[in-house]
Amino acid sequence: MGMFCYQCQETAGCKGCTIKGVCGKSEKLANIQDLLVYVVKGISVVSEIGRELNIENELVDKFIVESLFATITNANWDEDVFIERIKYGIELRENLKKEIEKSGGKLQGLPQAACWNYVSEYEMLAKAKTVGVLSTENEDIRSLREMITYGIKGLCAYVKHASQLNYYNKDIDAFISKALASTLNDKLTIDELIGLTLETGKFGVEGMALLDKANTESYGNPTITKVNIGVRNNPGILISGHDLKDIEELLKQTDGTGVDVYTHSEMLPAHYYPQLKKNSHLIGNYGNAWWKQTEEFEKFNGPILMTTNCLVPPKESYKDRVYTTGIVGHTDLKHINENNDGVKDFSQIIEHAKKCNSPTEIETGEIIGGFAHNQVFQLSDKIVEAVKSGSIKKFFVMAGCDGRAKSRNYYTEFAEKLPKDTVILTAGCAKYKYNKLNLGDINGIPRVLDAGQCNDSYSLALIALKLKEVFELNDINDLPICYNIAWYEQKAVIVLLALLHLGVKNIHLGPTLPAFLSQNVANVLIETFNIGGITSAEDDLSMFLN
């Protein structure tokens, strides 16, 4: 087969993409990304040796984080970017080796990934075809190694967002190197890899906590906010992705220019932060989840700024209006880099916007959000009273991702069928399946409590832990909370592992269980945590309520 990739939920036949990615990733791009992951694991082995000698290299840590983030589904489609990253990674690795040798460190017996070098791009591409997922022959070992790798990819996304705001955690960086290096260790048993998988979840919690701190200390705690979904007559820029630093900078640079700013998909929660929503030209949210962008970008009329993953290969009709920045990229799109001071100049996209028509209105009204942990804690007395009085019988955590598959309409149907004495706790773009439904409220508490982006799933964990404390329970699983979560890519994997680390059981995943779970590994998760899939909305609702 020309390639093999099964890191996302939509992988072909729920088995693996072997000719071209369902996402649109080419065979060459898939193989080059595999080679970059291989190089990242090799440099992680060397980095671990360096740490034992108290040699820490910030450039290496940054390279690892940014490289893995770039390989997340729908992040970067530019083959040249990955080829240059591979070359740069090898250069960093060899420099680190020299530093270790000068300090008296030993570098014998390194795995091939820590030694491989290239002579030509042809040799690079040949090597790429030998180091992918299937190079691990044992299915169960492969399954655990990939689950750890995908979890680390998701963790790297959160670490990168935090670093944009100058928040760091060296313990997380050290764990990332340790975990990646461990996936090359053929001596590790299945039990040891299971332990490492759960430890990945532990650092997933720490990574989300770091990002939560970065966001809230930079922009204030999210507050309950009604977000406009209509448009104005001014020209506009649509910003999508996840990076709050980028929207902060865009809002500064568009202030007073007559250009409005609209959020799209996972950038919606920017409206909840006091320091961002105070900008009067932050008008509202345009559109829905990431996968509808091929339709919605066309209608927006103005330029679009993609800040992170969730980019779909653009259509000819609007690709001249799409700009990328950060780790996201595409060969056909214009990219905006940071200058030497770490600032991005968005003047080009602003001038472009001024020449465009205002957005075509696709809907009107408002949606409400801003129910992160601090805001919900302020409502805790009201929520506890509603639970004690029986006004609220159950909470349903329906966080996660949305996607193209029609089977995901299950989540809309499930939300519509929920009894009126239940409340949905959500984060991530999965909310677009139900956040515009008229589900009403319970004693003034909206029945959909949106905490924010996928990385804000940390808020949902804190809310559960707070309720456990308030109701004086010994076990988080004794709460009236059910977990019916949609997943798509690798950030959802780290959220799942984080929940498992916190001891949450009875989580149901859909639309399918991950293809990277071997039957034996799936059985371990089922037996230990009672993880399950989904069936029909009606049958699953009956199961949850009983």
JOGI-V380068 format. One record per residue. N is the residue number from 0. RES is the residue in one small letter. PHI is phi in whole degrees, -180 to 180 (999 if undefined). PSI is psi in whole degrees, 0 to 359 (999 if undefined). D_CENTER is the distance of its C-alpha to the mean C-alpha in Angstrom with 2 decimals. Layout:
N/RES/PHI/PSI/D_CENTER  N/RES/PHI/PSI/D_CENTER
//
This chain:
0/m/999/150/28.58  1/g/-75/332/27.17  2/m/-156/169/23.56  3/f/-151/121/21.53  4/c/-146/129/17.82  5/y/-139/36/16.37  6/q/-83/346/12.78  7/c/-115/167/11.60  8/q/-69/332/13.32  9/e/-90/14/15.51  10/t/-56/147/17.14  11/a/-55/124/20.88  12/g/62/17/22.88  13/c/53/33/20.21  14/k/-127/314/21.72  15/g/157/143/20.45  16/c/-86/127/20.75  17/t/-122/347/23.93  18/i/-117/309/25.24  19/k/-151/145/22.46  20/g/-67/142/18.82  21/v/-57/329/18.40  22/c/-69/343/15.74  23/g/109/358/18.73  24/k/-66/132/18.23  25/s/-79/165/21.77  26/e/-58/314/23.42  27/k/-63/315/23.96  28/l/-64/319/20.43  29/a/-60/316/19.17  30/n/-69/321/21.89  31/i/-66/322/21.36  32/q/-64/320/17.71  33/d/-59/318/19.14  34/l/-67/323/21.71  35/l/-64/317/19.39  36/v/-60/320/17.61  37/y/-60/314/21.24  38/v/-65/320/22.27  39/v/-62/319/19.43  40/k/-66/322/20.60  41/g/-64/316/24.14  42/i/-68/333/23.68  43/s/-67/323/22.03  44/v/-61/313/25.31  45/v/-66/321/27.34  46/s/-62/322/25.25  47/e/-64/320/25.98  48/i/-64/319/29.66  49/g/-62/319/29.52  50/r/-63/327/28.09  51/e/-64/337/31.03  52/l/-102/14/33.26  53/n/61/31/31.42  54/i/-102/107/30.26  55/e/-112/135/26.85  56/n/-123/107/25.58  57/e/-64/326/23.01  58/l/-64/321/22.84  59/v/-66/313/21.96  60/d/-60/317/19.17  61/k/-65/318/17.75  62/f/-60/315/18.26  63/i/-61/311/16.45  64/v/-62/310/13.26  65/e/-69/325/13.32  66/s/-68/316/14.50  67/l/-69/322/11.91  68/f/-60/321/9.09  69/a/-66/338/11.49  70/t/-91/0/11.73  71/i/-63/150/8.31  72/t/-53/134/9.43  73/n/64/32/10.73  74/a/-102/301/10.36  75/n/-138/131/13.95  76/w/-114/10/17.13  77/d/-95/106/19.71  78/e/-59/321/21.62  79/d/-63/326/23.56  80/v/-60/317/20.60  81/f/-72/323/19.87  82/i/-62/317/23.62  83/e/-67/325/24.06  84/r/-65/319/21.22  85/i/-61/314/22.99  86/k/-62/316/26.26  87/y/-66/321/25.02  88/g/-63/319/23.44  89/i/-65/320/26.80  90/e/-62/315/28.65  91/l/-61/317/26.67  92/r/-62/314/27.27  93/e/-67/323/30.96  94/n/-65/322/31.43  95/l/-67/322/29.92  96/k/-59/315/32.31  97/k/-62/321/35.22  98/e/-65/320/34.31  99/i/-66/316/34.21  100/e/-63/322/37.54  101/k/-63/332/39.14  102/s/-90/6/38.28  103/g/87/11/39.94  104/g/-76/156/36.88  105/k/-103/137/37.20  106/l/-124/23/35.13  107/q/-78/153/36.97  108/g/72/24/35.47  109/l/-71/147/32.05  110/p/-66/160/30.04  111/q/-58/326/30.25  112/a/-62/336/26.68  113/a/-91/359/27.90  114/c/-123/337/31.01  115/w/-60/140/30.32  116/n/-136/168/31.22  117/y/-120/154/31.81  118/v/-106/320/34.95  119/s/-144/168/33.84  120/e/-65/327/30.94  121/y/-60/314/32.74  122/e/-65/324/32.60  123/m/-61/314/28.92  124/l/-69/325/28.24  125/a/-65/316/30.61  126/k/-64/322/28.88  127/a/-57/327/25.44  128/k/-76/354/26.80  129/t/-109/358/27.77  130/v/-120/13/24.73  131/g/-77/194/22.06  132/v/-52/315/20.88  133/l/-77/0/24.40  134/s/-70/343/26.09  135/t/-91/113/25.72  136/e/-76/318/28.47  137/n/-68/121/28.24  138/e/-62/320/25.93  139/d/-73/319/25.05  140/i/-62/316/24.51  141/r/-59/315/22.35  142/s/-60/314/20.25  143/l/-70/319/19.71  144/r/-61/318/19.15  145/e/-70/321/16.43  146/m/-62/320/14.70  147/i/-65/313/14.94  148/t/-61/316/13.81  149/y/-68/323/10.64  150/g/-62/318/9.97  151/i/-65/323/10.90  152/k/-57/313/8.65  153/g/-63/318/5.55  154/l/-61/320/8.14  155/c/-62/326/9.12  156/a/-61/314/6.27  157/y/-69/320/7.37  158/v/-63/320/10.85  159/k/-64/315/10.99  160/h/-60/318/10.36  161/a/-65/320/12.98  162/s/-66/332/15.26  163/q/-60/333/15.49  164/l/-104/15/17.28  165/n/66/38/19.25  166/y/-115/129/17.91  167/y/-137/159/18.01  168/n/-145/106/18.55  169/k/-65/331/20.71  170/d/-65/322/20.49  171/i/-67/315/16.77  172/d/-57/317/17.66  173/a/-65/320/20.57  174/f/-66/319/18.74  175/i/-56/315/16.28  176/s/-63/315/19.53  177/k/-61/313/21.32  178/a/-65/316/18.87  179/l/-65/318/18.58  180/a/-62/323/22.36  181/s/-66/333/22.96  182/t/-71/353/21.54  183/l/-100/358/24.59  184/n/-89/104/27.04  185/d/-72/351/29.10  186/k/-84/345/30.98  187/l/-70/136/28.22  188/t/-84/170/29.01  189/i/-61/318/26.85  190/d/-61/320/27.28  191/e/-67/323/26.18  192/l/-70/324/23.01  193/i/-62/317/22.31  194/g/-61/319/22.89  195/l/-67/325/20.50  196/t/-62/314/17.77  197/l/-69/327/18.39  198/e/-66/327/18.63  199/t/-59/320/15.12  200/g/-62/322/14.26  201/k/-59/314/16.60  202/f/-76/340/14.90  203/g/-63/317/11.50  204/v/-61/316/13.51  205/e/-66/323/14.97  206/g/-66/318/11.86  207/m/-69/326/10.67  208/a/-65/320/14.38  209/l/-62/315/14.64  210/l/-68/322/12.10  211/d/-60/316/13.82  212/k/-63/316/17.07  213/a/-60/314/16.27  214/n/-68/314/15.36  215/t/-73/325/18.25  216/e/-74/336/20.79  217/s/-85/322/20.17  218/y/-125/3/20.11  219/g/89/162/21.57  220/n/-73/135/20.51  221/p/-56/143/19.24  222/t/-125/160/22.26  223/i/-59/126/23.14  224/t/-141/134/23.08  225/k/-92/125/24.36  226/v/-110/126/22.60  227/n/-68/138/24.80  228/i/-117/12/23.76  229/g/-96/193/26.92  230/v/-133/167/27.90  231/r/-113/182/30.66  232/n/-90/354/33.09  233/n/-74/157/31.86  234/p/-64/154/29.95  235/g/-140/161/26.22  236/i/-117/134/23.03  237/l/-103/126/19.83  238/i/-115/129/16.64  239/s/-127/170/13.24  240/g/106/215/9.69  241/h/-136/349/8.40  242/d/-84/110/10.98  243/l/-71/331/13.73  244/k/-62/322/16.11  245/d/-66/318/16.40  246/i/-71/327/17.39  247/e/-59/313/19.72  248/e/-68/322/21.42  249/l/-65/319/21.68  250/l/-64/321/23.29  251/k/-62/314/25.71  252/q/-77/339/26.76  253/t/-93/352/27.28  254/d/-60/124/29.28  255/g/81/5/32.79  256/t/-93/349/32.26  257/g/84/5/32.52  258/v/-102/126/29.07  259/d/-86/157/26.74  260/v/-119/132/22.97  261/y/-122/145/20.87  262/t/-95/159/17.19  263/h/-138/140/15.35  264/s/54/240/12.57  265/e/-73/357/9.66  266/m/-87/353/12.22  267/l/-47/314/14.59  268/p/-63/352/14.20  269/a/-57/330/15.79  270/h/-66/342/18.96  271/y/-84/342/18.85  272/y/-88/126/19.32  273/p/-53/318/23.09  274/q/-75/346/23.08  275/l/-100/318/21.20  276/k/-75/351/22.84  277/k/-70/346/26.26  278/n/-75/117/26.22  279/s/-68/340/28.51  280/h/-93/7/27.25  281/l/-85/97/23.71  282/i/-84/318/24.97  283/g/172/194/22.43  284/n/-110/135/19.62  285/y/-115/117/20.39  286/g/94/206/19.31  287/n/-135/216/16.70  288/a/-71/166/13.42  289/w/-52/322/12.27  290/w/-73/347/14.61  291/k/-91/6/17.66  292/q/-63/329/17.53  293/t/-63/333/20.36  294/e/-89/317/22.57  295/e/-79/324/21.49  296/f/-62/324/21.31  297/e/-62/321/24.82  298/k/-82/343/26.12  299/f/-68/330/24.71  300/n/78/323/27.41  301/g/-93/181/26.12  302/p/-72/156/23.75  303/i/-123/136/19.95  304/l/-112/116/17.75  305/m/-96/121/14.34  306/t/-100/337/12.52  307/t/-151/205/9.31  308/n/-66/176/7.91  309/c/90/27/9.10  310/l/-93/129/12.64  311/v/-98/137/15.27  312/p/-47/124/18.41  313/p/-75/154/20.61  314/k/-80/153/23.98  315/e/-57/326/27.14  316/s/-65/339/27.99  317/y/-136/2/25.40  318/k/-65/339/23.92  319/d/-73/351/26.35  320/r/-104/1/24.61  321/v/-102/129/21.03  322/y/-118/146/20.16  323/t/-118/160/17.26  324/t/-154/163/16.54  325/g/69/223/14.70  326/i/-83/349/12.96  327/v/-83/147/12.95  328/g/-169/162/16.33  329/h/-158/142/18.82  330/t/-60/333/22.49  331/d/-92/0/23.79  332/l/-116/153/22.11  333/k/-78/137/23.19  334/h/-115/137/21.09  335/i/-109/116/21.49  336/n/-96/165/21.57  337/e/-75/152/22.22  338/n/-87/185/25.89  339/n/-64/341/27.43  340/d/-92/5/26.90  341/g/80/15/23.14  342/v/-106/144/23.60  343/k/-104/132/22.58  344/d/-94/110/25.44  345/f/-98/16/24.52  346/s/-60/326/28.21  347/q/-64/316/28.02  348/i/-73/329/25.56  349/i/-68/316/27.57  350/e/-65/324/30.79  351/h/-62/316/29.37  352/a/-60/321/28.45  353/k/-62/337/32.02  354/k/-92/359/33.40  355/c/-104/157/31.38  356/n/-69/159/32.23  357/s/-67/161/30.52  358/p/-63/145/27.77  359/t/-77/127/29.08  360/e/-71/128/28.62  361/i/-112/348/26.81  362/e/-167/167/26.93  363/t/-135/165/28.28  364/g/118/201/27.86  365/e/-141/153/25.42  366/i/-126/153/22.43  367/i/-115/141/22.03  368/g/-157/194/19.20  369/g/101/20/18.77  370/f/-95/55/19.11  371/a/-75/176/17.19  372/h/-58/318/19.02  373/n/-63/318/21.73  374/q/-67/319/22.72  375/v/-68/323/22.87  376/f/-60/325/24.90  377/q/-68/336/27.33  378/l/-97/6/27.73  379/s/-59/319/28.09  380/d/-61/318/31.87  381/k/-66/320/31.63  382/i/-69/316/29.02  383/v/-61/317/31.06  384/e/-63/320/34.20  385/a/-65/324/32.73  386/v/-70/314/31.79  387/k/-64/326/35.21  388/s/-81/349/37.05  389/g/89/3/35.32  390/s/-68/325/33.90  391/i/-112/119/30.41  392/k/-93/321/30.60  393/k/-149/153/26.99  394/f/-108/140/23.39  395/f/-118/115/20.83  396/v/-80/112/17.18  397/m/-123/52/15.58  398/a/-82/180/11.93  399/g/118/212/9.08  400/c/-116/156/8.81  401/d/-104/172/11.81  402/g/-167/179/13.43  403/r/-76/333/16.85  404/a/-59/135/18.71  405/k/-62/335/21.59  406/s/-61/341/21.15  407/r/-74/349/18.31  408/n/-63/345/21.18  409/y/-51/320/21.81  410/y/-72/329/19.48  411/t/-67/313/21.60  412/e/-63/319/24.70  413/f/-61/315/23.65  414/a/-63/319/23.04  415/e/-66/327/26.37  416/k/-85/349/28.23  417/l/-60/139/27.17  418/p/-59/154/30.29  419/k/-73/357/30.77  420/d/-103/25/30.80  421/t/-121/155/27.10  422/v/-127/138/24.08  423/i/-95/128/20.45  424/l/-103/125/17.79  425/t/-138/159/14.49  426/a/-161/148/11.10  427/g/96/174/8.49  428/c/-78/357/10.09  429/a/-59/335/12.10  430/k/-61/337/14.48  431/y/-67/351/15.88  432/k/-77/345/17.78  433/y/-150/357/19.91  434/n/-76/353/19.51  435/k/-109/9/22.44  436/l/-79/151/24.69  437/n/-89/79/27.68  438/l/-93/354/27.13  439/g/77/200/29.14  440/d/-143/171/29.19  441/i/-124/108/30.87  442/n/53/40/33.29  443/g/88/353/31.28  444/i/-93/117/27.89  445/p/-58/147/25.67  446/r/-81/353/24.72  447/v/-121/112/21.10  448/l/-105/104/19.61  449/d/-93/116/16.36  450/a/-85/341/14.65  451/g/135/221/12.13  452/q/-75/176/8.43  453/c/-60/323/5.95  454/n/-70/344/6.35  455/d/-82/8/9.92  456/s/-58/338/10.35  457/y/-55/321/12.33  458/s/-61/320/14.84  459/l/-65/323/15.43  460/a/-66/317/16.25  461/l/-65/322/18.56  462/i/-63/316/20.18  463/a/-63/317/20.97  464/l/-65/324/22.41  465/k/-66/317/24.41  466/l/-64/322/25.86  467/k/-58/317/26.78  468/e/-67/315/28.65  469/v/-63/319/30.33  470/f/-88/4/31.57  471/e/55/50/32.61  472/l/-99/152/31.04  473/n/-88/337/30.82  474/d/-129/128/27.97  475/i/-60/335/24.66  476/n/-79/356/25.24  477/d/-87/354/28.43  478/l/-71/154/26.66  479/p/-79/55/26.94  480/i/-123/129/23.22  481/c/-113/150/21.98  482/y/-119/110/18.50  483/n/-127/92/17.86  484/i/-112/135/14.17  485/a/-95/137/12.79  486/w/-124/158/10.17  487/y/-139/303/9.24  488/e/-127/199/7.02  489/q/-76/338/6.28  490/k/-69/330/3.43  491/a/-68/330/6.21  492/v/-65/315/8.64  493/i/-69/327/8.38  494/v/-64/316/8.71  495/l/-60/313/11.58  496/l/-64/326/13.11  497/a/-64/317/13.09  498/l/-64/321/14.95  499/l/-64/320/17.28  500/h/-60/324/18.06  501/l/-77/357/19.08  502/g/90/10/21.38  503/v/-72/132/20.06  504/k/-119/174/21.79  505/n/63/34/22.34  506/i/-82/134/18.76  507/h/-110/132/18.88  508/l/-115/144/16.20  509/g/-156/177/16.52  510/p/-69/339/17.55  511/t/-135/160/18.17  512/l/-73/154/17.68  513/p/-59/138/15.81  514/a/-67/338/18.25  515/f/-81/359/17.68  516/l/-86/114/19.38  517/s/-68/164/23.06  518/q/-61/320/25.53  519/n/-68/319/26.56  520/v/-68/319/23.11  521/a/-60/319/22.37  522/n/-63/322/25.75  523/v/-62/315/24.96  524/l/-66/323/21.92  525/i/-68/314/24.14  526/e/-71/324/27.07  527/t/-84/318/25.35  528/f/-120/0/22.81  529/n/56/41/24.13  530/i/-70/140/20.89  531/g/-140/173/21.76  532/g/-98/200/20.90  533/i/-121/159/21.99  534/t/-123/258/25.32  535/s/-111/157/26.57  536/a/-59/318/25.71  537/e/-67/313/29.29  538/d/-67/319/29.59  539/d/-68/323/26.31  540/l/-63/318/27.26  541/s/-62/319/30.63  542/m/-63/314/29.15  543/f/-64/317/26.93  544/l/-74/338/29.81  545/n/-94/999/32.31
//
